[in-house]
Amino acid sequence: MGGTPEVGYVLKRLRPITPAFDRLKDESRLEGYWMLVRLADGWASGRNKFLKRGEALFGAWHGAELAGVCGLNIDPYAGGRDQGRVRHLFVRAPHRRAGLGRMLVETVIDRARHYFTVLNTRAPQDAFGFYERLGFRRVEGEEFVTHRMVFGKGS
């Protein structure tokens, strides 16, 4: 990942019901990633609208183009409301390696530390280094967590 994202990216809360989101979802699916399809399905069904305490869905806009997305949910695998989860991180190919993924996840981290004691994610192997550079620690032996960040005293 390279330094600071280029000027021109604007992060704001996202409702995944726009043509720009549909283009991003289609691109992710063509690359073999289904997280944005699951995001759209969860939104449409009402299962996940990122409206519970602490939750948010962010889009990174470059002009009229949606360049990336990342969400924060209460971790549905944790059995409580004190753990958050990084969800649905995806950055369009032309915007990768510019720091945009870092910017999105750091926005989620900043929000999560106000609402949760722990932030979890389940990352693909090729993203392990990315999350570890952001301060997440590797987790062994948990089916739905590969990395965790603990907030508060002593973290």
TORBABA-17521 format. One line per field, with one value per atom (N, C-alpha, C, O, CB): atom name; residue number from 1; x, z, y. Coordinates in steps of 0.05 Angstrom, whole numbers, always signed. Each point is the difference from the previous one (the first is absolute). Glycine has a CB too. Layout:
REM residues N
atom = CA, ... $
n = NUM, ... $
x = X, ... $
z = Z, ... $
y = Y, ... $
This chain:
REM residues 155
atom = N, CA, C, O, CB, N, CA, C, O, CB, N, CA, C, O, CB, N, CA, C, O, CB, N, CA, C, O, CB, N, CA, C, O, CB, N, CA, C, O, CB, N, CA, C, O, CB, N, CA, C, O, CB, N, CA, C, O, CB, N, CA, C, O, CB, N, CA, C, O, CB, N, CA, C, O, CB, N, CA, C, O, CB, N, CA, C, O, CB, N, CA, C, O, CB, N, CA, C, O, CB, N, CA, C, O, CB, N, CA, C, O, CB, N, CA, C, O, CB, N, CA, C, O, CB, N, CA, C, O, CB, N, CA, C, O, CB, N, CA, C, O, CB, N, CA, C, O, CB, N, CA, C, O, CB, N, CA, C, O, CB, N, CA, C, O, CB, N, CA, C, O, CB, N, CA, C, O, CB, N, CA, C, O, CB, N, CA, C, O, CB, N, CA, C, O, CB, N, CA, C, O, CB, N, CA, C, O, CB, N, CA, C, O, CB, N, CA, C, O, CB, N, CA, C, O, CB, N, CA, C, O, CB, N, CA, C, O, CB, N, CA, C, O, CB, N, CA, C, O, CB, N, CA, C, O, CB, N, CA, C, O, CB, N, CA, C, O, CB, N, CA, C, O, CB, N, CA, C, O, CB, N, CA, C, O, CB, N, CA, C, O, CB, N, CA, C, O, CB, N, CA, C, O, CB, N, CA, C, O, CB, N, CA, C, O, CB, N, CA, C, O, CB, N, CA, C, O, CB, N, CA, C, O, CB, N, CA, C, O, CB, N, CA, C, O, CB, N, CA, C, O, CB, N, CA, C, O, CB, N, CA, C, O, CB, N, CA, C, O, CB, N, CA, C, O, CB, N, CA, C, O, CB, N, CA, C, O, CB, N, CA, C, O, CB, N, CA, C, O, CB, N, CA, C, O, CB, N, CA, C, O, CB, N, CA, C, O, CB, N, CA, C, O, CB, N, CA, C, O, CB, N, CA, C, O, CB, N, CA, C, O, CB, N, CA, C, O, CB, N, CA, C, O, CB, N, CA, C, O, CB, N, CA, C, O, CB, N, CA, C, O, CB, N, CA, C, O, CB, N, CA, C, O, CB, N, CA, C, O, CB, N, CA, C, O, CB, N, CA, C, O, CB, N, CA, C, O, CB, N, CA, C, O, CB, N, CA, C, O, CB, N, CA, C, O, CB, N, CA, C, O, CB, N, CA, C, O, CB, N, CA, C, O, CB, N, CA, C, O, CB, N, CA, C, O, CB, N, CA, C, O, CB, N, CA, C, O, CB, N, CA, C, O, CB, N, CA, C, O, CB, N, CA, C, O, CB, N, CA, C, O, CB, N, CA, C, O, CB, N, CA, C, O, CB, N, CA, C, O, CB, N, CA, C, O, CB, N, CA, C, O, CB, N, CA, C, O, CB, N, CA, C, O, CB, N, CA, C, O, CB, N, CA, C, O, CB, N, CA, C, O, CB, N, CA, C, O, CB, N, CA, C, O, CB, N, CA, C, O, CB, N, CA, C, O, CB, N, CA, C, O, CB, N, CA, C, O, CB, N, CA, C, O, CB, N, CA, C, O, CB, N, CA, C, O, CB, N, CA, C, O, CB, N, CA, C, O, CB, N, CA, C, O, CB, N, CA, C, O, CB, N, CA, C, O, CB, N, CA, C, O, CB, N, CA, C, O, CB, N, CA, C, O, CB, N, CA, C, O, CB, N, CA, C, O, CB, N, CA, C, O, CB, N, CA, C, O, CB, N, CA, C, O, CB, N, CA, C, O, CB, N, CA, C, O, CB, N, CA, C, O, CB, N, CA, C, O, CB, N, CA, C, O, CB, N, CA, C, O, CB, N, CA, C, O, CB, N, CA, C, O, CB, N, CA, C, O, CB, N, CA, C, O, CB, N, CA, C, O, CB, N, CA, C, O, CB, N, CA, C, O, CB, N, CA, C, O, CB, N, CA, C, O, CB, N, CA, C, O, CB, N, CA, C, O, CB, N, CA, C, O, CB, N, CA, C, O, CB, N, CA, C, O, CB, N, CA, C, O, CB, N, CA, C, O, CB, N, CA, C, O, CB, N, CA, C, O, CB $
n = 1, 1, 1, 1, 1, 2, 2, 2, 2, 2, 3, 3, 3, 3, 3, 4, 4, 4, 4, 4, 5, 5, 5, 5, 5, 6, 6, 6, 6, 6, 7, 7, 7, 7, 7, 8, 8, 8, 8, 8, 9, 9, 9, 9, 9, 10, 10, 10, 10, 10, 11, 11, 11, 11, 11, 12, 12, 12, 12, 12, 13, 13, 13, 13, 13, 14, 14, 14, 14, 14, 15, 15, 15, 15, 15, 16, 16, 16, 16, 16, 17, 17, 17, 17, 17, 18, 18, 18, 18, 18, 19, 19, 19, 19, 19, 20, 20, 20, 20, 20, 21, 21, 21, 21, 21, 22, 22, 22, 22, 22, 23, 23, 23, 23, 23, 24, 24, 24, 24, 24, 25, 25, 25, 25, 25, 26, 26, 26, 26, 26, 27, 27, 27, 27, 27, 28, 28, 28, 28, 28, 29, 29, 29, 29, 29, 30, 30, 30, 30, 30, 31, 31, 31, 31, 31, 32, 32, 32, 32, 32, 33, 33, 33, 33, 33, 34, 34, 34, 34, 34, 35, 35, 35, 35, 35, 36, 36, 36, 36, 36, 37, 37, 37, 37, 37, 38, 38, 38, 38, 38, 39, 39, 39, 39, 39, 40, 40, 40, 40, 40, 41, 41, 41, 41, 41, 42, 42, 42, 42, 42, 43, 43, 43, 43, 43, 44, 44, 44, 44, 44, 45, 45, 45, 45, 45, 46, 46, 46, 46, 46, 47, 47, 47, 47, 47, 48, 48, 48, 48, 48, 49, 49, 49, 49, 49, 50, 50, 50, 50, 50, 51, 51, 51, 51, 51, 52, 52, 52, 52, 52, 53, 53, 53, 53, 53, 54, 54, 54, 54, 54, 55, 55, 55, 55, 55, 56, 56, 56, 56, 56, 57, 57, 57, 57, 57, 58, 58, 58, 58, 58, 59, 59, 59, 59, 59, 60, 60, 60, 60, 60, 61, 61, 61, 61, 61, 62, 62, 62, 62, 62, 63, 63, 63, 63, 63, 64, 64, 64, 64, 64, 65, 65, 65, 65, 65, 66, 66, 66, 66, 66, 67, 67, 67, 67, 67, 68, 68, 68, 68, 68, 69, 69, 69, 69, 69, 70, 70, 70, 70, 70, 71, 71, 71, 71, 71, 72, 72, 72, 72, 72, 73, 73, 73, 73, 73, 74, 74, 74, 74, 74, 75, 75, 75, 75, 75, 76, 76, 76, 76, 76, 77, 77, 77, 77, 77, 78, 78, 78, 78, 78, 79, 79, 79, 79, 79, 80, 80, 80, 80, 80, 81, 81, 81, 81, 81, 82, 82, 82, 82, 82, 83, 83, 83, 83, 83, 84, 84, 84, 84, 84, 85, 85, 85, 85, 85, 86, 86, 86, 86, 86, 87, 87, 87, 87, 87, 88, 88, 88, 88, 88, 89, 89, 89, 89, 89, 90, 90, 90, 90, 90, 91, 91, 91, 91, 91, 92, 92, 92, 92, 92, 93, 93, 93, 93, 93, 94, 94, 94, 94, 94, 95, 95, 95, 95, 95, 96, 96, 96, 96, 96, 97, 97, 97, 97, 97, 98, 98, 98, 98, 98, 99, 99, 99, 99, 99, 100, 100, 100, 100, 100, 101, 101, 101, 101, 101, 102, 102, 102, 102, 102, 103, 103, 103, 103, 103, 104, 104, 104, 104, 104, 105, 105, 105, 105, 105, 106, 106, 106, 106, 106, 107, 107, 107, 107, 107, 108, 108, 108, 108, 108, 109, 109, 109, 109, 109, 110, 110, 110, 110, 110, 111, 111, 111, 111, 111, 112, 112, 112, 112, 112, 113, 113, 113, 113, 113, 114, 114, 114, 114, 114, 115, 115, 115, 115, 115, 116, 116, 116, 116, 116, 117, 117, 117, 117, 117, 118, 118, 118, 118, 118, 119, 119, 119, 119, 119, 120, 120, 120, 120, 120, 121, 121, 121, 121, 121, 122, 122, 122, 122, 122, 123, 123, 123, 123, 123, 124, 124, 124, 124, 124, 125, 125, 125, 125, 125, 126, 126, 126, 126, 126, 127, 127, 127, 127, 127, 128, 128, 128, 128, 128, 129, 129, 129, 129, 129, 130, 130, 130, 130, 130, 131, 131, 131, 131, 131, 132, 132, 132, 132, 132, 133, 133, 133, 133, 133, 134, 134, 134, 134, 134, 135, 135, 135, 135, 135, 136, 136, 136, 136, 136, 137, 137, 137, 137, 137, 138, 138, 138, 138, 138, 139, 139, 139, 139, 139, 140, 140, 140, 140, 140, 141, 141, 141, 141, 141, 142, 142, 142, 142, 142, 143, 143, 143, 143, 143, 144, 144, 144, 144, 144, 145, 145, 145, 145, 145, 146, 146, 146, 146, 146, 147, 147, 147, 147, 147, 148, 148, 148, 148, 148, 149, 149, 149, 149, 149, 150, 150, 150, 150, 150, 151, 151, 151, 151, 151, 152, 152, 152, 152, 152, 153, 153, 153, 153, 153, 154, 154, 154, 154, 154, 155, 155, 155, 155, 155 $
x = +17, -17, +18, +19, -56, +30, +16, -14, -24, +44, -7, -7, -28, -19, +63, -46, -25, -16, +11, +10, -48, -16, +2, +2, -33, +29, +2, -24, -21, +45, -20, -21, -24, +4, +30, -58, -23, -18, -22, +49, -19, -17, -17, +11, +22, -58, -18, -14, -13, +6, +10, -13, -26, -1, +45, -65, -26, -16, +5, -4, -21, -18, -13, -5, -3, +4, -10, -25, -3, +50, -66, -23, +5, +0, -33, +36, +8, -24, -6, +41, -47, -24, +4, -20, -10, +55, +5, +12, +11, -4, -9, +13, +30, +13, -49, +48, +29, +7, +21, -18, -20, +5, -3, +15, -31, -4, -5, +25, +7, -57, +62, +25, +22, +14, -27, +16, +21, -6, +19, -12, -32, -8, +6, +11, -47, +30, +5, +30, +8, -50, +58, +29, +10, +16, -12, -13, +10, -8, +16, -20, -20, -9, +16, +7, -53, +53, +16, +28, +13, -39, +35, +27, -2, +20, -6, -39, -3, -7, +1, +30, -36, -7, -31, -12, +58, -58, -29, -10, -23, +23, +19, -8, -19, -18, +61, -41, -18, -27, -21, +60, -40, -26, -14, -24, +42, -3, -12, -9, -21, +50, -13, -8, -26, -18, +67, -51, -25, -24, -21, +49, -24, -22, -9, -24, +42, +1, -6, -15, -18, +58, -32, -13, -28, -19, +63, -47, -27, -19, -24, +46, -13, -17, -6, -18, +36, -1, -3, +16, +0, -45, +59, +16, +24, +7, -20, +24, +23, -1, +7, +20, -36, +0, +20, -1, -47, +66, +20, -12, +10, +22, -53, -14, +1, -10, -20, +42, +2, +22, +16, -32, +15, +19, +29, +10, -41, +44, +28, +4, +22, -12, -30, +3, +1, -12, -10, +35, +1, +11, +15, -8, -16, +10, +11, -14, -19, +58, +13, +7, +8, +11, -22, +8, +21, -1, -44, +65, +20, -5, +1, +33, -40, -7, +23, +15, -63, +52, +19, -16, -5, +45, -49, -19, -27, -10, +47, -48, -25, +4, -19, +0, +44, +7, +3, +14, +9, -36, +4, +25, -1, -50, +72, +26, +4, +15, +3, -32, +3, -22, -15, +64, -50, -21, +12, +17, -55, +28, +7, -20, -9, +58, -57, -20, +9, +20, -53, +17, +4, -26, -20, +57, -37, -24, +7, +24, -41, -3, +3, +7, -13, -21, +54, +9, -22, -5, +53, -60, -21, +9, -16, -8, +50, +11, +10, +8, +5, -14, +12, -18, +9, +21, -56, -19, -1, -3, +12, -8, -2, -1, +1, +23, -26, -1, +25, +1, -50, +70, +24, +22, +21, -33, +7, +21, -11, -22, +40, -1, -6, +14, +17, -23, -3, +12, +3, -19, -1, +44, +5, -15, +4, +42, -62, -16, +3, +2, -34, +33, -4, +20, -8, -40, +73, +20, +5, +7, +14, -24, +7, +7, -13, -18, +53, +10, +3, +11, +13, -35, +2, +29, +17, -61, +50, +27, +16, +23, -39, +5, +17, +7, +17, -39, +10, +5, +15, +5, -47, +51, +15, +29, +11, -40, +41, +28, +5, +22, -9, -35, +2, -7, -1, -11, +8, -7, -30, -7, +50, -59, -29, -11, -17, +14, +12, -9, +8, -16, +20, +20, +9, -18, -8, +55, -54, -17, -27, -11, +35, -36, -26, +1, -17, +7, +30, +2, +7, -11, +25, +3, +6, -25, -4, +51, -64, -26, -17, -12, +14, -3, -15, +12, -14, +1, +40, +13, -6, -7, +44, -36, -5, -29, -4, +37, -51, -28, -3, -13, -4, +29, -3, +10, -12, +17, +17, +11, -19, +4, +42, -66, -19, -23, -15, +27, -16, -23, +6, -17, -6, +47, +7, +26, +16, -40, +27, +25, +20, +24, -49, +14, +16, -11, -23, +32, +10, -8, +12, +24, -26, -15, +8, -3, -14, +0, +29, -4, +8, +16, -8, -18, +9, +10, -15, -19, +60, +13, +10, +7, +7, -13, +13, +30, +11, -47, +49, +29, +16, +19, -24, -1, +16, -5, +14, -16, -17, -4, +10, -2, -38, +53, +9, +20, -3, -3, +25, +20, -13, +8, +25, -53, -14, -12, +4, -15, -4, -12, +21, -4, -37, +62, +21, +14, +7, -1, -2, +12, -18, +9, +15, -50, -19, -2, -14, -11, +38, +0, -17, -2, +10, -20, -15, +20, +22, -61, +31, +17, -13, -24, +41, +0, -9, -13, +10, +27, -59, -15, +1, -4, -27, +37, +1, -23, -7, +57, -62, -19, -28, -17, +54, -44, -27, -10, +13, -6, -29, -10, -7, +5, -23, +8, -10, +18, -8, -38, +69, +18, +28, +11, -41, +43, +28, +17, +23, -34, -2, +15, -18, -25, +54, -17, -15, +16, +25, -48, +9, +11, -15, -25, +38, +2, -12, +4, +22, -14, -30, +1, +1, -6, -20, +35, +0, +27, +20, -67, +47, +24, +16, -11, -12, +48, +17, -1, +13, -18, -10, -2, +23, +2, -51 $
z = +0, +0, +0, +15, +9, -40, -1, +14, -4, -38, +58, +15, +0, +4, -14, +6, +2, -26, -22, +55, -31, -24, -14, +12, +9, -48, -15, +7, +8, -46, +34, +6, -19, -23, +37, -4, -17, +10, -10, -27, +57, +12, +22, +16, -27, +11, +21, +12, -14, -10, +50, +14, +12, +13, -3, -14, +12, +4, -12, -8, +38, +4, -26, -17, +65, -51, -25, +4, +19, -37, -1, -3, -26, -21, +48, -26, -24, -20, -7, +35, -36, -18, -24, -13, +52, -46, -22, -24, +4, +29, -57, -22, +4, -9, -21, +44, +5, +17, -5, +2, +23, +16, -17, +3, +39, -59, -17, -18, -4, +4, -10, -16, +16, -8, -21, +54, +18, +7, +0, +19, -13, +6, -23, +3, +27, -55, -23, -4, -7, -14, +25, -3, +21, -7, -10, +42, +20, -7, +4, +31, -44, -8, -22, +0, +15, -35, -23, +9, -13, -17, +52, +11, +19, +11, -15, +7, +17, +29, +16, -47, +37, +27, +2, -17, +24, +14, +2, +24, +5, -25, +33, +24, -6, +16, +4, -43, -7, -9, +4, -16, +1, -6, +26, +3, -46, +63, +27, +13, +12, -7, -8, +11, -11, +14, -8, -33, -14, +9, +4, -43, +40, +8, +29, +5, -37, +50, +28, +3, +16, -3, -29, +0, -10, +13, -20, -16, -13, +18, +1, -46, +59, +17, +27, +14, -37, +30, +26, +22, +22, -36, +7, +20, +10, +23, -45, +4, +8, -14, -24, +32, +6, -10, +14, -3, -9, +28, +14, +17, +0, -38, +52, +17, +30, +15, -54, +47, +28, +12, -14, +8, +33, +14, -9, +1, +38, -49, -8, -30, -10, +56, -58, -28, -20, +4, +9, -35, -22, -25, +1, +31, -55, -26, -14, -2, -1, -5, -12, -30, -7, +52, -61, -28, -4, +11, -26, -2, -8, -29, -18, +50, -35, -26, -12, +13, +1, -40, -16, -22, -21, +31, -5, -17, +2, +22, -54, +9, -1, +2, +0, -27, +28, +1, +29, +16, -61, +51, +26, -3, -14, +25, +3, -3, +20, -5, -12, +39, +20, +21, +2, -10, +24, +21, +23, -3, -31, +59, +23, +22, +3, -15, +26, +21, +27, +3, -38, +55, +28, +10, +0, +7, +3, +13, +28, +6, -51, +61, +24, -11, -18, +47, -17, -10, +4, +23, -14, -31, +4, +9, +8, -44, +36, +9, +29, +11, -58, +60, +26, +24, +22, -44, +17, +22, +21, +24, -32, +0, +18, -17, -25, +62, -24, -14, +4, -9, +14, +8, +5, -20, +2, +46, -68, -20, -27, -9, +35, -40, -27, -21, +7, +10, -42, -21, -25, -9, +28, -31, -26, -21, -1, +16, -31, -20, -28, -3, +39, -55, -28, -12, -16, +24, +0, -11, -29, -6, +51, -63, -28, -12, +4, -7, -12, -14, -30, -7, +48, -58, -29, -8, +11, -19, -12, -8, -7, +9, -27, +4, -6, +24, -2, -42, +67, +24, +21, +22, -32, +4, +19, +1, -18, +9, +32, +5, +1, -3, -20, +29, +3, +29, +6, -54, +66, +27, +6, +22, -20, -22, +4, +19, +17, -63, +43, +18, +29, +18, -55, +41, +26, +11, +23, -35, -5, +8, +9, +20, -52, +17, +7, +26, +18, -66, +51, +25, +24, +22, -49, +23, +23, +8, +24, -40, -3, +7, +17, +19, -62, +35, +16, +27, +20, -63, +45, +26, +18, +23, -45, +11, +16, +11, +23, -51, +12, +10, +20, +21, -65, +38, +17, +28, +19, -59, +43, +27, +19, +24, -45, +10, +16, +9, +19, -43, +11, +5, +10, +12, -46, +27, +5, +15, +0, -42, +56, +14, -19, +5, +39, -64, -18, -29, -4, +41, -56, -29, -13, +1, -1, -13, -13, -30, -10, +50, -54, -28, -8, +14, -22, -14, -12, -28, -18, +44, -28, -24, -17, +11, +13, -50, -17, +5, +8, -43, +31, +5, -12, +13, -13, -24, -13, +12, -7, -34, +60, +14, +28, +15, -43, +37, +28, +6, +21, -22, -16, +4, +2, +16, -40, +7, +0, +28, +12, -61, +60, +26, +22, +19, -35, +14, +21, +0, +21, -25, -19, -1, +12, +9, -51, +42, +13, +30, +14, -57, +54, +28, +10, +24, -20, -23, +8, +7, -12, -18, +48, +7, -10, +0, +41, -50, -11, +22, +23, -57, +27, +18, -11, -23, +38, +2, -7, +13, +23, -29, -8, +12, +2, +13, +11, -37, -1, -29, -18, +59, -44, -28, -15, -24, +40, -2, -14, +4, -7, +12, +7, +5, -7, +9, +28, -54, -6, +14, +6, -50, +49, +12, +19, -4, -36, +61, +21, +9, +2, +13, -9, +12, +26, +1, -46, +67, +26, +8, -2, +15, -5, +8, +30, +15, -56, +51, +28, +13, -14, +15, +25, +16, -6, +0, +36, -41, -5, -28, -6, +53, -65, -27, -18, -23, +27 $
y = -24, +24, +25, +1, -26, +44, +24, +23, +4, -19, +29, +24, +11, -15, +24, +16, +15, -3, +2, +30, -36, -1, +27, +21, -55, +32, +25, +18, -10, -14, +50, +19, -6, -9, +44, -31, -5, -22, -3, +19, -31, -21, +13, +15, -52, +31, +10, -25, -15, +60, -48, -21, +10, +21, -43, +7, +6, -25, -20, +66, -44, -22, -8, +17, -2, -41, -11, -16, -15, +14, +5, -18, -15, +13, +18, -57, -15, -5, -23, +1, +43, -2, +18, +8, -19, +18, +18, -15, -21, +59, -27, -12, -2, -19, +36, +2, -1, -24, -13, +63, -57, -23, -26, -19, +44, -25, -23, -6, -23, +33, +11, -3, -12, -18, +57, -29, -10, -30, -16, +62, -52, -28, -18, -22, +39, -8, -17, -5, -22, +40, +3, -3, -20, -18, +65, -45, -19, -28, -19, +55, -40, -27, -12, -23, +35, +5, -9, -8, -17, +46, -18, -7, -24, -9, +57, -59, -23, +5, -18, -4, +48, +7, +5, +13, +8, -33, +1, +17, +1, -46, +59, +14, +23, +6, -17, +24, +22, -10, +13, +15, -52, -13, -6, +5, -25, +9, -5, +26, +1, -42, +62, +26, +9, +8, +4, -12, +9, -17, +11, +5, -42, -18, +6, +1, -36, +38, +6, +27, +2, -28, +45, +27, -3, +10, +13, -36, -2, -16, +7, -5, -22, -16, +13, -8, -33, +61, +13, -14, +10, +5, -37, -14, +17, -2, -41, +60, +16, +27, +2, -44, +62, +27, +18, +25, -31, -6, +15, +22, +23, -32, +3, +19, -5, +17, -11, -28, -5, +17, +12, -59, +49, +17, -5, -22, +23, +20, -1, -7, +4, -16, +1, -10, +23, +21, -63, +37, +20, -14, -19, +57, -28, -8, +24, +20, -59, +38, +23, -6, -22, +35, +8, -1, +21, +22, -39, +11, +19, +8, -16, -5, +46, +11, +15, +14, -11, -7, +14, +14, -12, -20, +56, +13, -15, -5, +20, -23, -15, -30, -15, +52, -45, -29, -10, +13, -8, -27, -13, -17, -21, +21, +8, -13, -23, -18, +61, -42, -21, +2, +19, -19, -22, -2, -16, -18, +21, +3, -15, +5, +23, -21, -23, +3, -9, -13, +6, +15, -8, -10, +14, +20, -59, -11, -10, -4, -10, +11, -17, -28, -9, +37, -40, -26, -21, -7, +20, -23, -20, -27, -17, +41, -29, -26, +1, -21, +12, +32, +4, -5, -4, +36, -33, -5, +22, -6, -41, +71, +23, +26, -1, -24, +47, +26, +17, +23, -24, -11, +16, -5, +12, -14, -15, -5, +9, -6, -33, +55, +9, -18, -16, +63, -43, -16, +17, +14, -56, +42, +13, -17, -25, +44, -6, -15, +11, +25, -36, -6, +7, +20, +17, -27, +8, +18, -8, -22, +29, +13, -4, +27, +20, -60, +40, +24, -8, -20, +38, -1, -4, -2, +14, +10, -41, -5, +25, +2, -44, +62, +24, +17, +17, -17, -6, +16, -14, +10, +13, -48, -16, +10, +13, -53, +35, +7, +30, +10, -52, +57, +29, +8, +24, -18, -25, +6, +2, +7, +17, -29, +3, -22, +6, +15, -46, -21, +7, -4, -30, +44, +9, +22, -1, -12, +32, +22, -10, +9, +22, -49, -12, -15, +4, -7, -14, -16, +17, -4, -36, +60, +18, +16, +6, -2, +3, +13, -19, +9, +18, -52, -20, -4, -1, -22, +22, -3, +24, -4, -22, +50, +24, +0, +7, +18, -34, -2, -23, +4, +15, -41, -24, +5, -10, -19, +44, +3, +16, -1, +0, +14, +15, -18, +7, +34, -64, -17, -28, -13, +40, -37, -28, -3, +18, -30, -11, -5, -15, +0, -2, -11, -16, +4, +4, -38, +33, +1, -25, -4, +55, -67, -25, +2, +17, -42, +8, -4, -28, -13, +63, -59, -25, +7, +5, -34, +30, +9, -23, -21, +63, -38, -20, +0, +21, -17, -26, -2, +23, +10, -60, +58, +21, +28, +19, -46, +29, +26, +0, +20, -13, -29, -2, +23, +13, -63, +55, +21, +27, +17, -44, +32, +26, +5, +21, -26, -14, +3, +2, +15, -40, +10, +0, +27, +10, -59, +61, +27, +21, +21, -34, +8, +19, -4, +15, -14, -21, -5, -23, -5, +52, -62, -24, -22, -1, +14, -30, -23, -26, -3, +27, -42, -26, -16, -1, +2, -14, -18, -28, -4, +42, -57, -28, -15, +6, -5, -20, -18, +10, -12, -5, +40, +9, -1, +10, +20, -43, -4, +25, +2, -44, +62, +24, +25, +22, -41, +16, +22, -8, -20, +37, +0, -4, +21, -4, -16, +44, +22, +16, +1, +2, +8, +15, +23, +0, -42, +64, +23, +5, +0, +21, -19, +4, +30, +10, -59, +62, +28, +2, -18, +31, +10, +5, -3, -3, -11, +14, -1, -25, -22, +47, -21, -23, -12, -20, +11, +22, -11, +9, -7, +5 $
